[in-house]
Amino acid sequence: MAYTRNEKETFEIDYPLTEVWQAIPKAVASLEWTLEEADDTAHHAKVKTKSAFLSYSSILTVDAVSVNEKMCRVTVQAETPITTITAMADFGRSRDRIEIFFEALAKQMSTGKNA
């Protein structure tokens, strides 16, 4: 039997929406994940992660909205297929992948500011 495990996380980031949106593809590339869709107008993207031992890849849905001129809100939802065989090995993997994405994004933002 297969089902999906979903996790969702939202962060407010002290950078303008345009800077964060430009950093997202760079963060995805640094993780060697695949940017499957990107809507620059709606600030919506779909990212496919790599699979791992006893784990399927996840699909991350990334949505960014402006809070004000200097801050934006980024929401990432991860959906990972789970089977009875992978359920134990995959426990928490969706949340881990969201955290890894935000860490890579933060690294891109700090690199961009220092450049």
N, C-alpha and C positions, 0 to 999 in steps of 0.2 A: 504494500500500500504506500502511495506517495502523497505528500502534501507539501505546502510551502510554509516556511517559518518567516514571519515578518517582524522587522524591528524598525523603529523610527526615532530620529533625533533631530532637534532643532537648536541652532546656535545663532546668537546675534554677534556679528563681526564688526569691529571698529574700522572698517574700510568702506569706501563707496562701492555701490553695486557693480559699476563698470570694471573696477579693478579686480574684484572678487571673481566676476564672471570670466574675465580674461585669464585668471590664474587657474580656473578649474580644469581646462584641457591640459595644462602643464602638469598639474598634480596627478591627473589620470595617467598621463604618459610616463611620469616618474615612477608610478607603481606598475607600469607595464600592463595596465588594464586597457579595455577597449571603449572608446567613446562611440556608442552606437547611434545616438541621436543628440542633436543640440539645436534648440530653438532660441536664437539670439534675441528675438523680440519678447518672448514670454519668459525667458531665462529659465528654461526647463531642459534637462538633459537626462539621458539614460546611459548608464555605464555598466559594462559587463566585467566582472572580476575574473581572475584566473581560478581554475578549479585547483583543488589540493587533494592530497591522499585521503581517500574515503570522504570526499566532499565535492559537491557540485559547485559550479560558479554561481555567484549571486548577481542579481540585477539591482543596481542602485538607481533610484529615481531622485534626481537633484533638482530642487526648486529654490530659486533665489528671488527675494523681493527687497525693495528699498524701504528702509525704516525712515531715514532722513538723508540729507546730503552726504553725511560722513559715516553712515552705518547701514548695514543690510542684514537680513535674516536668511539663513540657508537651512533648508530642511532636506534631510536625506532619509529615504525609506529604502530598506534592503529587503529583498525577497529571495529566499534560497530554497530550492527544492530539497525535500528530505524524504528518505525512504526508511523503512524499518532497519535496514543495514547501516545507513549513515547517521541515524538519529543521535546516537551517543557521541560519535566522533565529531559531529557537526554542531553540538550544543554550544551556543554562544558565538558561532562563527559569523553570523549576520551582524551582530553588534560589534564584533572585533573589526569587521571590514568597514563599518561606518566610522569607527574610531581611527582606523588607519587612513581613511580618506581625509578626515578632518586634520589629522597630523600632517599629511602631505600638503594639504591646502595651506595650513599655517606656515609650513616651511616655504612654500612658494610666495606667500604674502610677505614674509620677512625678507626673503631674498630679493623680491621686487622692490621693496622699500629701500634696501641698502644699495641697490644698483644705481 
